[in-house]
Amino acid sequence: MTSGPLAANRPLTQRSAWTRAVGAVAVLFVVNLVALELLMLMSTLAHWSSDVHTRAEVAFGSAIIGEVVFLVLLIWWLHREHLTLDDLGLRKRPKAWAVLVAVAFAVAYGLLTASNPGLRSNLGLHDFLKAEAVVAAVVAGIVEEVVSRGYFMFELQRARV
């Protein structure tokens, strides 16, 4: 299999690069939409509760499923193109300042959320929905970084855009 620099040096036309890059984002959107619709249908057929808590669990669950399915599809596509996630820069070490900014932002956001009087009474509650929301945020963050900073930028770079 050809991977690494050889595969990365295969030039693309600008139109082809934009089509592939934007197409990946469109596929991500469609996969997430299909996952949401299927999980909503399943919840209706299974007669799950229709309260806001259950609907939020369905939405978070579908986001997790959709993002993971898309990542599998992207890995399959890369394999078909003789590329790997490493070719997209997955193993590059992040800059220390970027990690510090991300942690500072997360802490500031957490403190801001905790200071909201409307949410304060629920801070001590630990339930499946909160855990699912954290997993959904982490999975979505990883997949969307792979797509936007990895695949999207990789394809545009191959076309010298």
C-alpha positions as CSV (number, residue, x, y, z in Angstrom):
1,M,0.0,0.0,0.0
2,T,1.2,3.5,-0.7
3,S,0.9,5.8,2.2
4,G,2.6,8.8,3.6
5,P,4.4,11.3,1.3
6,L,3.8,9.4,-1.9
7,A,0.0,9.4,-1.5
8,A,0.0,13.0,-0.2
9,N,2.0,14.2,-3.2
10,R,-0.6,13.0,-5.7
11,P,-2.0,16.4,-6.9
12,L,-5.6,17.2,-7.2
13,T,-7.3,19.9,-9.2
14,Q,-8.7,22.7,-7.1
15,R,-12.3,21.7,-8.1
16,S,-11.7,18.1,-7.1
17,A,-10.1,19.1,-3.8
18,W,-13.0,21.4,-2.9
19,T,-15.5,18.8,-4.0
20,R,-13.9,16.1,-1.8
21,A,-13.4,18.4,1.2
22,V,-16.9,19.9,1.1
23,G,-18.4,16.5,0.3
24,A,-16.9,15.0,3.4
25,V,-18.6,17.7,5.5
26,A,-21.9,17.0,3.7
27,V,-21.6,13.3,4.3
28,L,-20.9,14.0,8.0
29,F,-24.1,16.1,8.2
30,V,-26.1,13.4,6.4
31,V,-24.8,10.5,8.5
32,N,-25.6,12.5,11.7
33,L,-29.1,13.3,10.4
34,V,-29.8,9.7,9.4
35,A,-28.6,8.5,12.8
36,L,-30.9,11.0,14.6
37,E,-33.9,10.1,12.5
38,L,-33.4,6.3,12.9
39,L,-32.9,6.7,16.7
40,M,-36.0,8.9,17.0
41,L,-38.0,6.3,15.0
42,M,-36.7,3.5,17.2
43,S,-37.6,5.5,20.3
44,T,-41.2,6.0,18.9
45,L,-41.6,2.4,18.0
46,A,-40.3,1.2,21.4
47,H,-42.7,3.6,23.1
48,W,-40.0,5.4,25.0
49,S,-41.0,8.4,27.1
50,S,-41.4,11.6,25.1
51,D,-40.2,13.9,27.9
52,V,-37.4,16.4,27.2
53,H,-34.9,14.3,29.1
54,T,-35.5,11.2,26.9
55,R,-35.4,13.3,23.7
56,A,-32.1,14.8,24.8
57,E,-30.7,11.3,25.4
58,V,-31.8,10.3,22.0
59,A,-30.2,13.3,20.4
60,F,-26.9,12.8,22.2
61,G,-27.0,9.1,21.4
62,S,-27.6,9.7,17.8
63,A,-24.7,12.3,17.7
64,I,-22.3,9.7,19.1
65,I,-23.5,7.0,16.7
66,G,-23.4,9.3,13.7
67,E,-19.9,10.6,14.5
68,V,-18.5,7.1,15.0
69,V,-20.1,5.8,11.8
70,F,-18.7,8.7,9.9
71,L,-15.2,8.2,11.3
72,V,-15.4,4.5,10.2
73,L,-16.5,5.6,6.8
74,L,-13.6,8.2,6.6
75,I,-11.1,5.5,7.7
76,W,-12.5,3.2,5.0
77,W,-12.2,6.0,2.4
78,L,-8.7,6.8,3.4
79,H,-7.7,3.1,3.2
80,R,-9.2,3.0,-0.3
81,E,-7.1,6.0,-1.2
82,H,-4.0,4.4,0.3
83,L,-3.9,6.9,3.2
84,T,-4.2,6.7,6.9
85,L,-5.2,9.0,9.7
86,D,-1.5,9.7,10.3
87,D,-1.3,11.2,6.8
88,L,-3.9,13.7,8.0
89,G,-1.6,14.7,10.8
90,L,-3.3,12.7,13.6
91,R,-0.1,11.9,15.5
92,K,1.2,15.5,15.5
93,R,1.8,16.7,19.0
94,P,-0.3,19.7,19.8
95,K,1.4,22.9,20.9
96,A,1.5,23.3,24.6
97,W,0.0,26.8,24.5
98,A,-3.0,25.4,22.5
99,V,-3.6,22.8,25.1
100,L,-3.4,25.4,27.9
101,V,-5.9,27.6,26.0
102,A,-8.3,24.7,25.6
103,V,-8.0,23.8,29.3
104,A,-8.5,27.4,30.4
105,F,-11.5,27.7,28.1
106,A,-13.0,24.5,29.5
107,V,-12.5,25.7,33.1
108,A,-13.9,29.1,32.4
109,Y,-16.9,27.6,30.7
110,G,-17.4,25.2,33.6
111,L,-17.3,28.0,36.1
112,L,-19.6,30.2,34.0
113,T,-22.1,27.3,33.8
114,A,-21.8,26.6,37.5
115,S,-22.5,30.2,38.3
116,N,-25.9,30.1,36.4
117,P,-28.6,30.1,39.1
118,G,-31.0,28.1,36.9
119,L,-28.5,25.3,36.7
120,R,-27.0,25.4,40.2
121,S,-29.7,23.0,41.6
122,N,-28.8,20.3,39.1
123,L,-25.0,20.4,39.5
124,G,-25.0,17.6,42.1
125,L,-27.1,15.3,40.0
126,H,-25.2,12.5,38.2
127,D,-27.2,10.7,35.6
128,F,-26.8,9.0,32.3
129,L,-27.7,12.2,30.3
130,K,-24.7,14.1,31.7
131,A,-22.3,11.2,31.0
132,E,-23.8,10.9,27.5
133,A,-23.4,14.6,26.9
134,V,-19.7,14.4,27.8
135,V,-19.1,11.4,25.6
136,A,-20.9,13.1,22.7
137,A,-18.8,16.3,23.1
138,V,-15.6,14.4,23.2
139,V,-16.5,12.1,20.2
140,A,-17.8,15.0,18.2
141,G,-14.8,17.1,19.0
142,I,-12.4,14.4,17.9
143,V,-14.2,13.5,14.7
144,E,-14.8,17.1,13.6
145,E,-11.2,18.0,14.2
146,V,-10.2,15.0,12.0
147,V,-12.5,16.1,9.3
148,S,-11.9,19.9,9.4
149,R,-8.2,20.1,10.3
150,G,-7.3,16.8,8.9
151,Y,-9.2,15.7,5.8
152,F,-10.5,19.1,4.7
153,M,-7.1,20.8,4.9
154,F,-5.2,17.8,3.6
155,E,-7.3,17.7,0.4
156,L,-7.0,21.5,-0.1
157,Q,-3.2,21.2,0.5
158,R,-3.0,18.5,-2.2
159,A,-4.5,20.9,-4.7
160,R,-2.1,23.7,-3.5
161,V,-5.1,25.8,-2.4
